[in-house]
């Protein structure tokens, strides 16, 4: 059974983001040095960008039940930092007049075709997810463990492109769900309106002259009646029926 606050453990995007983070940390340790990165800034930027992807996927998914908007924004942040990391590897190749793999090359297609296993966890999530991530990473180690930094960079670029496409699809699904169900804020507003409507019915509120639904008290916020209460249809904004409150 999934534990809601750790739902991201089951996401392929989070698993692949962790693989990219591990590969980037290894790349920076092996290939960046005082000669090509004298201040260590490139090391910091790349490892931080790689860390940001799984971190924002996890945080966004953890906000799923309370704020769908925040979930989408954080997923998009993960996608944006991934683009930054991809460009770092792209630039590494260009510095040495090397090229990334063509999308038509057998290497690109082979890395792209490797499928991740579906995780099978019970209640020992962190232990079992660690095993799962390391096992999935081994599928790409033929390229990631290469002594040639250019081969490693090419492979990670493919993984970044793959994850970016997966995150775009994930955002589309989140947006569709938000459009159908709304978010926590919308649900809270609907619940509050329902209670207000019920309270007004019990207090003898009139029916809307346009649609016949119960009316609720509202306060005018602008115009000549600003600050005065009036009866408003509980179906607003679908219905604009109003009544004056007789004093």
Number of C-alpha atoms within 10 A of each C-alpha: 8 13 11 13 14 14 14 20 25 16 16 19 23 22 25 22 26 21 23 27 22 18 23 25 18 16 21 18 11 11 13 16 14 8 8 10 13 11 11 14 9 16 19 13 14 24 20 16 21 27 21 22 28 24 17 21 27 23 17 23 24 18 18 19 12 13 18 22 19 17 24 24 15 23 26 21 18 26 25 16 20 27 16 16 25 24 15 18 23 19 15 17 18 12 10 9 8 14 16 17 17 12 11 8 9 11 17 18 14 10 17 15 9 11 10 15 11 11 16 11 16 10 10 8 16 12 10 15 17 13 13 19 22 14 14 18 20 13 14 19 13 12 20 24 15 12 12 11 20 19 21 22 27 25 25 26 24 21 21 24 16 15 23 22 14 16 22 14 12 17 19 13 13 18 17 12 13 17 10 9 12 15 18 17 13 13 13 11 11 12 12 11 15 13 12 16 21 14 13 17 16 9 9 10 16 18 20 21 14 11 12 13 17 20 27 25 19 15 13 13 11 9 7 8 11 10 12 13 17 17 21 23 26 25 18 11 9 8 14 14 20 20 17 11 11 7 3
